[in-house]
Each structure stands twice: as structure tokens, then as C-alpha cells.
Amino acid sequence: MTLEMQTSTESGESAAASIEKDLRRSIIELDLLPGTRLSEQDIATKLGVSRQPVREALIRLANSRLIEIRPHRGTVVARISAKEMIEALFVRQSVEIAVVAKAAQNFDAWQRKRIASLLVKQAEAAEKLDHAAFREHDEAFHIAIATGAGVGIAWIAIADMKTHMDRVCNMTLQSEADMARRVREHTAIMDAIDNNDAEAAKAAMATHLGSILDELPELETRHANLFI
């Protein structure tokens, strides 16, 4: 586990928020696998902070159901619930399909230029098998669509919930081909938006988000120890 907490003066965040962000990223990127024990004292010592902000961060992560705080038994990274992931997917599809339909009606020109740049960067990350950069550009792509459609708050509404999908999504990005397929799906979404074709945009987004369901059974079998 790599934690590099910034001070509040450097990042504008409280210590608890910074610790939460770093732990959340490590959990989502599977650096901290389900079942991994988390010690409040060890984290505090590693970061040179008191236990209080660590405790606050762990409580927030527990509220997101990414960790389990078990009295007298310790704190562990939660195993992945396929049921919760499917429920999160349902909500995310409902929101993002509506977002691209709106985007196809009217889309901000500056955000469109930004997305063009993001797609290039994402393709480059795929070629280099740079998983961290790929995921960063992937999330920025979805945020830019919501912002460009004038409904940036839509992403905020699903940001916490989608973490239940993110860990599974990261399992599916094992090769350049996996990543390249995601870039093609993103391109198809933007082609539909550029053509003001709301139905095609909705279908492209549904395909993009729904593909994870096709891979879920195999992932549950291959990584049975990570799932509930």
C-alpha cells in the first residue's frame, strides 16, 4: 500500500479527506485486495498523523461499504458484492444514458475539444499499458460528458455509488486489447453525440457500461476469494 498524504495547505483538503482519498484509490485499484486487514495505528504511524483523522477516513470508507469495521475483530477491505455492483450499474446506466441523450441535443464546444484530447491520451495509455493513466482519463471522459451536457451534478450523484463497479472494471483491464475496446466504445458515444443522435448515444452508452455484466461470471469464478 502506498499512501502519500498531502497536507491541507498543499491540497486544500483535511487530513481525513486526504487519507480517505488515498485509501479509496488503493482499494479501487486493487492495491489493497478484499480481505486485507487495515490497522488504524499502522496507517497513522506511516503517515505521521494522529489516529483521529485515520479513524474518520475509515468511517467514511465504511459508509461507502468499501471496508468493514468489525468491533474487537479489526478492520478489513470489504469483499466485492456482485449484487451491489449490479445495483450500482443499474443506477449508473439510468443516469449516464439520460446524460448522453441530453448531450446529443446540445454539447459544450470546449468540453468537446477536451474530450478529443482525452481520447488521444487514453489510447496512448492503452498502448503503454499504463493502467493508472488509463483509469484517470476514463473517469475524466465521463465527467466531461456530464459537464458538457450541462448536468455536471449527475456525476457527483453517482460518484460514490460507482465505486462498487470500479473494482470489477479494473479486473477487466488486463491487456491493451481490453483498453482499446474501451476507447472504441468512448469514440462511438462521442460520434453519436456529434451527430445529434440521442438514440445512438443512449445505445452506445448502454453497451459501454453493460459489457461488464458479460464478464462478471468469469471474474467471480476466477477470483472467487475476492467476492462475497
DRENPA-3360 file (N, C-alpha, C; in nm, 2 decimals, always signed):
BEGIN
1 = MTLEMQTS = +0.08/-0.12/+0.00/+0.00/+0.00/+0.00/+0.09/+0.12/+0.00 ~ +0.06/+0.22/-0.09/+0.14/+0.34/-0.10/+0.04/+0.46/-0.06 ~ +0.07/+0.52/+0.05/-0.01/+0.64/+0.09/+0.09/+0.76/+0.09 ~ +0.04/+0.86/+0.02/+0.12/+0.99/+0.02/+0.03/+1.10/+0.05 ~ +0.01/+1.12/+0.17/-0.09/+1.22/+0.21/-0.03/+1.36/+0.20 ~ -0.11/+1.45/+0.13/-0.07/+1.59/+0.12/-0.13/+1.66/+0.24 ~ -0.06/+1.77/+0.29/-0.11/+1.85/+0.39/-0.23/+1.93/+0.34 ~ -0.31/+1.98/+0.43/-0.43/+2.06/+0.39/-0.39/+2.18/+0.32;
9 = TESGESAA = -0.27/+2.24/+0.35/-0.23/+2.36/+0.28/-0.19/+2.34/+0.14 ~ -0.14/+2.21/+0.11/-0.10/+2.18/-0.02/-0.22/+2.14/-0.11 ~ -0.31/+2.07/-0.05/-0.42/+2.02/-0.14/-0.55/+2.08/-0.11 ~ -0.57/+2.16/-0.01/-0.69/+2.22/+0.03/-0.79/+2.12/+0.10 ~ -0.74/+2.00/+0.14/-0.82/+1.90/+0.20/-0.78/+1.88/+0.34 ~ -0.87/+1.83/+0.42/-0.83/+1.80/+0.56/-0.75/+1.67/+0.55 ~ -0.68/+1.64/+0.67/-0.61/+1.52/+0.67/-0.69/+1.39/+0.65 ~ -0.81/+1.39/+0.71/-0.90/+1.28/+0.70/-0.95/+1.26/+0.55;
17 = ASIEKDLR = -0.98/+1.37/+0.48/-1.02/+1.36/+0.34/-0.91/+1.31/+0.25 ~ -0.78/+1.35/+0.28/-0.67/+1.31/+0.20/-0.64/+1.16/+0.23 ~ -0.65/+1.12/+0.35/-0.63/+0.98/+0.38/-0.74/+0.89/+0.32 ~ -0.86/+0.94/+0.33/-0.97/+0.86/+0.26/-0.95/+0.85/+0.11 ~ -0.91/+0.96/+0.05/-0.89/+0.95/-0.10/-0.78/+0.85/-0.13 ~ -0.67/+0.85/-0.06/-0.56/+0.76/-0.09/-0.60/+0.61/-0.06 ~ -0.67/+0.59/+0.05/-0.71/+0.45/+0.08/-0.82/+0.41/-0.03 ~ -0.91/+0.50/-0.06/-1.01/+0.46/-0.16/-0.95/+0.43/-0.29;
25 = RSIIELDL = -0.85/+0.50/-0.34/-0.78/+0.47/-0.46/-0.71/+0.34/-0.46 ~ -0.65/+0.31/-0.34/-0.58/+0.18/-0.33/-0.67/+0.06/-0.33 ~ -0.79/+0.08/-0.27/-0.89/-0.02/-0.27/-0.95/-0.04/-0.41 ~ -0.98/+0.07/-0.48/-1.04/+0.06/-0.61/-0.95/+0.00/-0.71 ~ -0.82/+0.04/-0.70/-0.72/-0.01/-0.80/-0.67/-0.15/-0.76 ~ -0.72/-0.21/-0.65/-0.69/-0.34/-0.60/-0.55/-0.35/-0.55 ~ -0.49/-0.24/-0.52/-0.36/-0.25/-0.45/-0.38/-0.31/-0.31 ~ -0.50/-0.27/-0.25/-0.55/-0.33/-0.13/-0.66/-0.43/-0.16;
33 = LPGTRLSE = -0.63/-0.56/-0.16/-0.73/-0.66/-0.20/-0.83/-0.68/-0.10 ~ -0.95/-0.72/-0.14/-1.05/-0.76/-0.04/-1.00/-0.86/+0.06 ~ -1.03/-0.84/+0.19/-0.98/-0.92/+0.30/-0.86/-0.87/+0.36 ~ -0.79/-0.77/+0.30/-0.67/-0.71/+0.36/-0.71/-0.64/+0.49 ~ -0.63/-0.67/+0.60/-0.65/-0.60/+0.73/-0.59/-0.46/+0.72 ~ -0.66/-0.37/+0.78/-0.62/-0.23/+0.79/-0.61/-0.19/+0.94 ~ -0.49/-0.15/+0.98/-0.46/-0.11/+1.12/-0.46/+0.05/+1.13 ~ -0.55/+0.10/+1.21/-0.56/+0.24/+1.23/-0.43/+0.30/+1.28;
41 = QDIATKLG = -0.36/+0.23/+1.37/-0.24/+0.27/+1.42/-0.13/+0.27/+1.32 ~ -0.12/+0.16/+1.24/-0.02/+0.15/+1.14/-0.03/+0.26/+1.04 ~ -0.15/+0.29/+0.99/-0.17/+0.39/+0.89/-0.13/+0.53/+0.95 ~ -0.17/+0.55/+1.08/-0.13/+0.68/+1.14/+0.02/+0.69/+1.15 ~ +0.09/+0.59/+1.19/+0.23/+0.59/+1.20/+0.30/+0.61/+1.07 ~ +0.25/+0.54/+0.97/+0.31/+0.56/+0.83/+0.30/+0.70/+0.78 ~ +0.19/+0.76/+0.81/+0.16/+0.90/+0.76/+0.21/+1.01/+0.85 ~ +0.24/+0.97/+0.97/+0.29/+1.07/+1.07/+0.18/+1.16/+1.12;
49 = VSRQPVRE = +0.06/+1.10/+1.14/-0.06/+1.18/+1.19/-0.11/+1.11/+1.31 ~ -0.21/+1.17/+1.38/-0.27/+1.11/+1.49/-0.37/+1.01/+1.44 ~ -0.43/+0.93/+1.53/-0.52/+0.83/+1.49/-0.66/+0.89/+1.45 ~ -0.69/+1.01/+1.50/-0.82/+1.07/+1.47/-0.86/+1.08/+1.33 ~ -0.77/+1.15/+1.24/-0.81/+1.16/+1.10/-0.82/+1.02/+1.03 ~ -0.73/+0.93/+1.07/-0.74/+0.79/+1.01/-0.87/+0.73/+1.05 ~ -0.92/+0.75/+1.17/-1.04/+0.69/+1.22/-1.16/+0.75/+1.13 ~ -1.15/+0.88/+1.11/-1.26/+0.95/+1.03/-1.26/+0.90/+0.89;
57 = ALIRLANS = -1.14/+0.88/+0.83/-1.13/+0.83/+0.70/-1.19/+0.69/+0.69 ~ -1.16/+0.60/+0.78/-1.21/+0.46/+0.78/-1.36/+0.46/+0.80 ~ -1.41/+0.55/+0.88/-1.56/+0.55/+0.89/-1.63/+0.59/+0.76 ~ -1.57/+0.69/+0.69/-1.62/+0.73/+0.56/-1.62/+0.61/+0.46 ~ -1.51/+0.54/+0.46/-1.50/+0.43/+0.37/-1.59/+0.31/+0.41 ~ -1.62/+0.30/+0.54/-1.72/+0.20/+0.58/-1.86/+0.24/+0.54 ~ -1.89/+0.37/+0.54/-2.02/+0.42/+0.49/-2.03/+0.39/+0.34 ~ -1.92/+0.39/+0.27/-1.93/+0.36/+0.13/-1.92/+0.21/+0.10;
65 = RLIEIRPH = -1.92/+0.13/+0.21/-1.91/-0.02/+0.21/-1.79/-0.07/+0.14 ~ -1.68/+0.01/+0.14/-1.56/-0.04/+0.09/-1.47/-0.11/+0.19 ~ -1.50/-0.09/+0.32/-1.43/-0.16/+0.42/-1.53/-0.20/+0.53 ~ -1.49/-0.30/+0.61/-1.58/-0.34/+0.72/-1.50/-0.32/+0.85 ~ -1.57/-0.24/+0.94/-1.51/-0.22/+1.07/-1.58/-0.32/+1.16 ~ -1.50/-0.41/+1.21/-1.56/-0.52/+1.30/-1.51/-0.50/+1.44 ~ -1.60/-0.46/+1.53/-1.55/-0.44/+1.67/-1.49/-0.56/+1.73 ~ -1.37/-0.54/+1.79/-1.29/-0.65/+1.86/-1.23/-0.75/+1.76;
73 = RGTVVARI = -1.25/-0.73/+1.63/-1.20/-0.82/+1.53/-1.11/-0.75/+1.42 ~ -1.12/-0.62/+1.42/-1.03/-0.55/+1.33/-1.11/-0.50/+1.20 ~ -1.04/-0.42/+1.12/-1.09/-0.36/+1.00/-1.03/-0.42/+0.88 ~ -1.12/-0.46/+0.78/-1.07/-0.52/+0.66/-1.13/-0.46/+0.54 ~ -1.06/-0.47/+0.43/-1.12/-0.43/+0.30/-1.24/-0.52/+0.27 ~ -1.35/-0.47/+0.23/-1.47/-0.55/+0.21/-1.45/-0.63/+0.08 ~ -1.51/-0.75/+0.08/-1.51/-0.83/-0.04/-1.61/-0.77/-0.14 ~ -1.60/-0.80/-0.26/-1.68/-0.74/-0.37/-1.82/-0.81/-0.37;
81 = SAKEMIEA = -1.93/-0.73/-0.36/-2.06/-0.79/-0.37/-2.11/-0.77/-0.52 ~ -2.13/-0.88/-0.59/-2.18/-0.88/-0.72/-2.32/-0.81/-0.72 ~ -2.40/-0.84/-0.62/-2.53/-0.78/-0.61/-2.53/-0.63/-0.60 ~ -2.44/-0.58/-0.52/-2.43/-0.43/-0.51/-2.37/-0.37/-0.63 ~ -2.28/-0.44/-0.70/-2.23/-0.39/-0.82/-2.33/-0.38/-0.93 ~ -2.42/-0.48/-0.94/-2.53/-0.48/-1.04/-2.63/-0.37/-1.01 ~ -2.66/-0.35/-0.88/-2.75/-0.24/-0.84/-2.69/-0.11/-0.88 ~ -2.56/-0.09/-0.85/-2.49/+0.03/-0.88/-2.49/+0.06/-1.03;
89 = LFVRQSVE = -2.47/-0.05/-1.11/-2.47/-0.04/-1.26/-2.61/+0.01/-1.30 ~ -2.71/-0.04/-1.24/-2.85/+0.00/-1.28/-2.87/+0.15/-1.27 ~ -2.82/+0.20/-1.15/-2.84/+0.34/-1.13/-2.75/+0.42/-1.22 ~ -2.62/+0.38/-1.24/-2.53/+0.45/-1.32/-2.58/+0.45/-1.47 ~ -2.63/+0.34/-1.52/-2.68/+0.34/-1.65/-2.80/+0.43/-1.67 ~ -2.89/+0.43/-1.57/-3.00/+0.52/-1.58/-2.96/+0.67/-1.59 ~ -2.86/+0.71/-1.51/-2.81/+0.84/-1.51/-2.74/+0.88/-1.64 ~ -2.64/+0.79/-1.67/-2.55/+0.83/-1.78/-2.62/+0.82/-1.92;
97 = IAVVAKAA = -2.71/+0.73/-1.93/-2.79/+0.72/-2.06/-2.87/+0.85/-2.08 ~ -2.93/+0.90/-1.97/-3.00/+1.02/-1.98/-2.91/+1.14/-2.01 ~ -2.78/+1.13/-1.95/-2.69/+1.24/-1.98/-2.65/+1.25/-2.12 ~ -2.62/+1.13/-2.19/-2.58/+1.14/-2.33/-2.69/+1.18/-2.42 ~ -2.81/+1.14/-2.38/-2.93/+1.19/-2.46/-2.94/+1.34/-2.46 ~ -2.91/+1.40/-2.34/-2.91/+1.54/-2.33/-2.79/+1.60/-2.41 ~ -2.68/+1.54/-2.40/-2.56/+1.58/-2.46/-2.58/+1.59/-2.61 ~ -2.65/+1.49/-2.67/-2.68/+1.49/-2.81/-2.76/+1.60/-2.86;
105 = QNFDAWQR = -2.83/+1.66/-2.77/-2.91/+1.78/-2.81/-2.83/+1.91/-2.81 ~ -2.74/+1.92/-2.72/-2.66/+2.04/-2.71/-2.54/+2.01/-2.63 ~ -2.42/+2.03/-2.68/-2.29/+2.00/-2.61/-2.20/+2.11/-2.62 ~ -2.13/+2.14/-2.51/-2.04/+2.25/-2.49/-1.91/+2.22/-2.58 ~ -1.88/+2.32/-2.66/-1.77/+2.31/-2.76/-1.63/+2.29/-2.69 ~ -1.61/+2.36/-2.58/-1.48/+2.35/-2.51/-1.47/+2.21/-2.45 ~ -1.57/+2.15/-2.39/-1.57/+2.02/-2.34/-1.55/+1.92/-2.45 ~ -1.60/+1.94/-2.57/-1.58/+1.85/-2.68/-1.43/+1.85/-2.72;
113 = KRIASLLV = -1.37/+1.96/-2.72/-1.22/+1.96/-2.75/-1.15/+1.89/-2.65 ~ -1.19/+1.91/-2.52/-1.12/+1.84/-2.41/-1.13/+1.69/-2.43 ~ -1.25/+1.64/-2.46/-1.27/+1.50/-2.48/-1.19/+1.44/-2.59 ~ -1.17/+1.52/-2.70/-1.09/+1.47/-2.81/-0.95/+1.45/-2.76 ~ -0.90/+1.54/-2.67/-0.76/+1.52/-2.62/-0.76/+1.40/-2.52 ~ -0.86/+1.39/-2.44/-0.87/+1.27/-2.35/-0.87/+1.14/-2.42 ~ -0.94/+1.13/-2.54/-0.94/+1.01/-2.61/-0.80/+0.97/-2.67 ~ -0.73/+1.07/-2.71/-0.59/+1.05/-2.76/-0.50/+1.00/-2.64;
121 = KQAEAAEK = -0.51/+1.07/-2.53/-0.43/+1.03/-2.41/-0.47/+0.89/-2.36 ~ -0.60/+0.86/-2.37/-0.64/+0.72/-2.33/-0.59/+0.62/-2.42 ~ -0.59/+0.64/-2.55/-0.53/+0.55/-2.65/-0.38/+0.53/-2.62 ~ -0.31/+0.64/-2.59/-0.17/+0.63/-2.57/-0.14/+0.55/-2.44 ~ -0.23/+0.57/-2.34/-0.21/+0.49/-2.21/-0.24/+0.34/-2.24 ~ -0.33/+0.31/-2.33/-0.36/+0.17/-2.36/-0.24/+0.11/-2.42 ~ -0.18/+0.18/-2.52/-0.06/+0.13/-2.59/+0.06/+0.10/-2.49 ~ +0.07/+0.18/-2.39/+0.18/+0.17/-2.29/+0.14/+0.08/-2.17;
129 = LDHAAFRE = +0.01/+0.03/-2.17/-0.04/-0.05/-2.06/-0.02/+0.03/-1.93 ~ -0.05/+0.16/-1.94/-0.04/+0.24/-1.82/-0.18/+0.25/-1.76 ~ -0.20/+0.15/-1.67/-0.34/+0.14/-1.61/-0.38/+0.26/-1.53 ~ -0.29/+0.32/-1.46/-0.33/+0.43/-1.37/-0.38/+0.55/-1.46 ~ -0.30/+0.58/-1.56/-0.33/+0.69/-1.65/-0.46/+0.66/-1.73 ~ -0.48/+0.53/-1.77/-0.60/+0.50/-1.85/-0.72/+0.52/-1.76 ~ -0.72/+0.48/-1.64/-0.83/+0.49/-1.55/-0.86/+0.64/-1.52 ~ -0.76/+0.72/-1.51/-0.77/+0.86/-1.48/-0.84/+0.93/-1.60;
137 = HDEAFHIA = -0.80/+0.90/-1.73/-0.86/+0.95/-1.84/-1.00/+0.90/-1.87 ~ -1.02/+0.78/-1.83/-1.16/+0.72/-1.84/-1.26/+0.79/-1.75 ~ -1.22/+0.82/-1.63/-1.31/+0.89/-1.54/-1.33/+1.04/-1.59 ~ -1.22/+1.10/-1.64/-1.23/+1.24/-1.69/-1.32/+1.24/-1.81 ~ -1.33/+1.14/-1.89/-1.41/+1.13/-2.01/-1.56/+1.14/-1.96 ~ -1.60/+1.06/-1.87/-1.74/+1.06/-1.82/-1.78/+1.19/-1.75 ~ -1.68/+1.24/-1.68/-1.71/+1.37/-1.61/-1.73/+1.48/-1.72 ~ -1.65/+1.48/-1.82/-1.66/+1.58/-1.93/-1.79/+1.57/-2.00;
145 = IATGAGVG = -1.84/+1.45/-2.02/-1.97/+1.44/-2.09/-2.08/+1.50/-2.01 ~ -2.08/+1.47/-1.88/-2.18/+1.53/-1.79/-2.17/+1.68/-1.79 ~ -2.05/+1.73/-1.78/-2.02/+1.87/-1.77/-2.06/+1.94/-1.90 ~ -2.02/+1.88/-2.01/-2.06/+1.93/-2.15/-2.20/+1.94/-2.17 ~ -2.28/+1.84/-2.11/-2.42/+1.84/-2.13/-2.49/+1.94/-2.04 ~ -2.42/+2.00/-1.95/-2.47/+2.10/-1.86/-2.53/+2.03/-1.73 ~ -2.50/+1.91/-1.70/-2.55/+1.84/-1.59/-2.44/+1.77/-1.51 ~ -2.34/+1.85/-1.48/-2.22/+1.80/-1.40/-2.26/+1.74/-1.27;
153 = IAWIAIAD = -2.37/+1.79/-1.21/-2.41/+1.73/-1.08/-2.45/+1.58/-1.10 ~ -2.48/+1.54/-1.22/-2.52/+1.40/-1.24/-2.40/+1.31/-1.20 ~ -2.28/+1.35/-1.23/-2.17/+1.26/-1.20/-2.14/+1.26/-1.05 ~ -2.16/+1.38/-0.98/-2.15/+1.38/-0.84/-2.25/+1.28/-0.77 ~ -2.37/+1.27/-0.83/-2.47/+1.19/-0.77/-2.43/+1.04/-0.77 ~ -2.35/+1.00/-0.87/-2.32/+0.86/-0.88/-2.18/+0.83/-0.85 ~ -2.10/+0.93/-0.81/-1.95/+0.91/-0.79/-1.92/+0.81/-0.68 ~ -1.99/+0.82/-0.57/-1.97/+0.73/-0.46/-2.02/+0.59/-0.49;
161 = MKTHMDRV = -2.14/+0.58/-0.55/-2.20/+0.45/-0.58/-2.12/+0.37/-0.68 ~ -2.06/+0.44/-0.77/-1.99/+0.36/-0.88/-1.86/+0.29/-0.83 ~ -1.82/+0.32/-0.71/-1.70/+0.25/-0.66/-1.72/+0.10/-0.66 ~ -1.85/+0.06/-0.64/-1.88/-0.08/-0.64/-1.86/-0.15/-0.78 ~ -1.86/-0.06/-0.88/-1.83/-0.11/-1.02/-1.68/-0.10/-1.05 ~ -1.62/+0.00/-0.99/-1.48/+0.03/-1.03/-1.38/-0.09/-1.00 ~ -1.40/-0.15/-0.89/-1.30/-0.26/-0.86/-1.32/-0.38/-0.97 ~ -1.44/-0.40/-1.00/-1.47/-0.51/-1.10/-1.42/-0.46/-1.24;
169 = CNMTLQSE = -1.44/-0.33/-1.27/-1.39/-0.28/-1.40/-1.24/-0.29/-1.41 ~ -1.17/-0.27/-1.30/-1.03/-0.27/-1.31/-0.98/-0.42/-1.33 ~ -1.06/-0.52/-1.29/-1.02/-0.65/-1.32/-1.03/-0.68/-1.47 ~ -1.11/-0.61/-1.54/-1.13/-0.64/-1.69/-1.03/-0.57/-1.77 ~ -0.95/-0.48/-1.72/-0.85/-0.41/-1.80/-0.71/-0.47/-1.79 ~ -0.70/-0.59/-1.84/-0.58/-0.67/-1.82/-0.48/-0.66/-1.94 ~ -0.53/-0.61/-2.06/-0.45/-0.61/-2.18/-0.47/-0.49/-2.26 ~ -0.39/-0.46/-2.36/-0.40/-0.35/-2.45/-0.53/-0.36/-2.52;
177 = ADMARRVR = -0.57/-0.48/-2.56/-0.70/-0.51/-2.63/-0.82/-0.47/-2.55 ~ -0.81/-0.50/-2.42/-0.92/-0.46/-2.33/-0.94/-0.31/-2.33 ~ -0.83/-0.24/-2.31/-0.83/-0.10/-2.31/-0.87/-0.03/-2.44 ~ -0.82/-0.09/-2.55/-0.85/-0.04/-2.68/-1.00/-0.05/-2.71 ~ -1.06/-0.15/-2.66/-1.21/-0.17/-2.68/-1.28/-0.06/-2.60 ~ -1.24/-0.02/-2.49/-1.30/+0.09/-2.41/-1.29/+0.22/-2.49 ~ -1.17/+0.24/-2.55/-1.15/+0.37/-2.62/-1.25/+0.37/-2.74 ~ -1.26/+0.25/-2.81/-1.36/+0.25/-2.92/-1.50/+0.28/-2.88;
185 = EHTAIMDA = -1.54/+0.22/-2.76/-1.67/+0.25/-2.71/-1.69/+0.40/-2.68 ~ -1.59/+0.46/-2.62/-1.60/+0.60/-2.59/-1.61/+0.68/-2.72 ~ -1.54/+0.64/-2.83/-1.54/+0.71/-2.96/-1.68/+0.69/-3.02 ~ -1.74/+0.58/-3.00/-1.88/+0.56/-3.06/-1.98/+0.65/-2.99 ~ -1.96/+0.66/-2.86/-2.05/+0.75/-2.78/-2.04/+0.90/-2.83 ~ -1.92/+0.94/-2.85/-1.90/+1.08/-2.90/-1.94/+1.10/-3.04 ~ -1.93/+0.99/-3.13/-1.97/+1.00/-3.27/-2.12/+1.03/-3.27 ~ -2.20/+0.96/-3.18/-2.34/+0.98/-3.17/-2.38/+1.11/-3.12;
193 = IDNNDAEA = -2.30/+1.16/-3.02/-2.33/+1.30/-2.97/-2.30/+1.40/-3.08 ~ -2.19/+1.38/-3.15/-2.16/+1.48/-3.26/-2.26/+1.48/-3.37 ~ -2.33/+1.37/-3.39/-2.43/+1.36/-3.49/-2.57/+1.39/-3.44 ~ -2.57/+1.44/-3.31/-2.70/+1.48/-3.25/-2.80/+1.36/-3.25 ~ -2.75/+1.24/-3.24/-2.83/+1.12/-3.25/-2.85/+1.07/-3.10 ~ -2.95/+1.11/-3.04/-2.97/+1.07/-2.90/-2.99/+0.92/-2.88 ~ -3.06/+0.86/-2.97/-3.09/+0.72/-2.96/-2.96/+0.64/-2.97 ~ -2.88/+0.68/-3.07/-2.75/+0.61/-3.09/-2.66/+0.63/-2.97;
201 = AKAAMATH = -2.66/+0.75/-2.91/-2.58/+0.78/-2.80/-2.62/+0.70/-2.68 ~ -2.75/+0.69/-2.66/-2.80/+0.60/-2.55/-2.76/+0.46/-2.56 ~ -2.77/+0.41/-2.69/-2.74/+0.27/-2.71/-2.59/+0.24/-2.69 ~ -2.51/+0.34/-2.73/-2.36/+0.33/-2.72/-2.32/+0.33/-2.57 ~ -2.38/+0.41/-2.49/-2.35/+0.42/-2.35/-2.40/+0.29/-2.28 ~ -2.52/+0.24/-2.32/-2.57/+0.12/-2.26/-2.47/+0.00/-2.29 ~ -2.43/-0.01/-2.41/-2.33/-0.11/-2.44/-2.20/-0.10/-2.37 ~ -2.15/+0.02/-2.36/-2.03/+0.05/-2.29/-2.03/+0.01/-2.14;
209 = LGSILDEL = -2.14/+0.06/-2.07/-2.15/+0.03/-1.93/-2.19/-0.12/-1.90 ~ -2.27/-0.17/-1.99/-2.33/-0.30/-1.97/-2.24/-0.42/-2.00 ~ -2.13/-0.39/-2.07/-2.04/-0.50/-2.11/-1.98/-0.57/-1.98 ~ -1.98/-0.50/-1.87/-1.92/-0.56/-1.75/-2.00/-0.68/-1.70 ~ -2.13/-0.68/-1.74/-2.21/-0.80/-1.69/-2.18/-0.93/-1.77 ~ -2.13/-0.91/-1.89/-2.09/-1.03/-1.97/-1.96/-1.09/-1.91 ~ -1.88/-1.01/-1.84/-1.75/-1.06/-1.79/-1.76/-1.10/-1.64 ~ -1.87/-1.06/-1.58/-1.88/-1.08/-1.43/-1.88/-1.23/-1.39;
217 = PELETRHA = -1.95/-1.32/-1.45/-1.95/-1.46/-1.41/-1.81/-1.52/-1.41 ~ -1.73/-1.49/-1.52/-1.60/-1.55/-1.53/-1.51/-1.49/-1.42 ~ -1.52/-1.36/-1.39/-1.44/-1.29/-1.29/-1.47/-1.35/-1.15 ~ -1.60/-1.37/-1.12/-1.64/-1.43/-1.00/-1.58/-1.57/-0.98 ~ -1.57/-1.65/-1.09/-1.51/-1.78/-1.08/-1.36/-1.77/-1.06 ~ -1.30/-1.69/-1.14/-1.15/-1.68/-1.14/-1.10/-1.61/-1.01 ~ -1.18/-1.52/-0.96/-1.13/-1.45/-0.84/-1.23/-1.47/-0.72 ~ -1.27/-1.60/-0.70/-1.37/-1.63/-0.60/-1.34/-1.57/-0.46;
225 = NLFI = -1.21/-1.57/-0.43/-1.17/-1.52/-0.30/-1.19/-1.37/-0.28 ~ -1.22/-1.30/-0.39/-1.24/-1.15/-0.38/-1.38/-1.11/-0.37 ~ -1.47/-1.21/-0.40/-1.62/-1.18/-0.40/-1.68/-1.24/-0.28 ~ -1.80/-1.18/-0.24/-1.88/-1.24/-0.14/-1.95/-1.37/-0.19;
% end
